[in-house]
Amino acid sequence: MEEDPLEDEKGLWKLSVDGSSCISWSGAGLVLPSPDAWTLEYALRFGFKATNNEAEWEALIVGLTIAKHLEVRKIEASSDSQLVVGLANGEYEAREYSMAKYLVHVQSLKSAFQVLRVLKVPREENV
């Protein structure tokens, strides 16, 4: 029996994350639209200094945690961080301790989802 590729798309939620860091603050934003056309939007301001990649990880973890609590089964997350996406998909090896810790956290969330994809989007398309 052949699998229907559109079957994966039924009930698919799409999470967009973006982290930011500058000298005086760091934070992130995330948008989580439901398949039913309502949307959750969050702006996060961190009480700690984070690199851009750390801010991306934080946003991804918060977004996946929210989705888990909403009992989302299928989710596609998009980020403009080549490093975060590459690590999350197993294409890169975590060399820094902080990146390895974030990766372990995301991997621990994977079991909550039937489908979890992490995609790279160009920075200018990351809304």
NORQUILIN-V159012 format. One record per pair of residues at least 4 apart in sequence whose C-alpha atoms are under 6 Angstrom apart, sorted by the first residue. I is the first residue (numbers start at 1). GAP is how many residues later the second one is. Records with the same first field share a line. If there is no record, write none. Layout:
I = GAP, GAP
This chain:
11 = 24
12 = 62, 63
13 = 21, 22, 62
14 = 61, 62, 63
15 = 16, 17, 62
16 = 14, 15, 61, 62
17 = 12, 13, 42, 62
18 = 10, 11, 38
19 = 8, 9, 33, 36, 37
20 = 6, 7, 8, 32
21 = 5, 30, 31
26 = 20, 24
27 = 17, 18, 19
28 = 15, 16, 27, 31
29 = 13, 14, 15
30 = 11, 12
31 = 9, 10
32 = 7, 8
33 = 5, 6
34 = 4, 5
50 = 4, 5
59 = 4
61 = 4
67 = 5
68 = 4
73 = 40, 41
74 = 39, 40, 41
75 = 41
76 = 40, 41, 42
77 = 41
78 = 40, 41, 42
79 = 41, 42
80 = 40, 41, 42, 43
82 = 4
84 = 4
85 = 35
86 = 5, 6
87 = 4, 5
94 = 5, 6
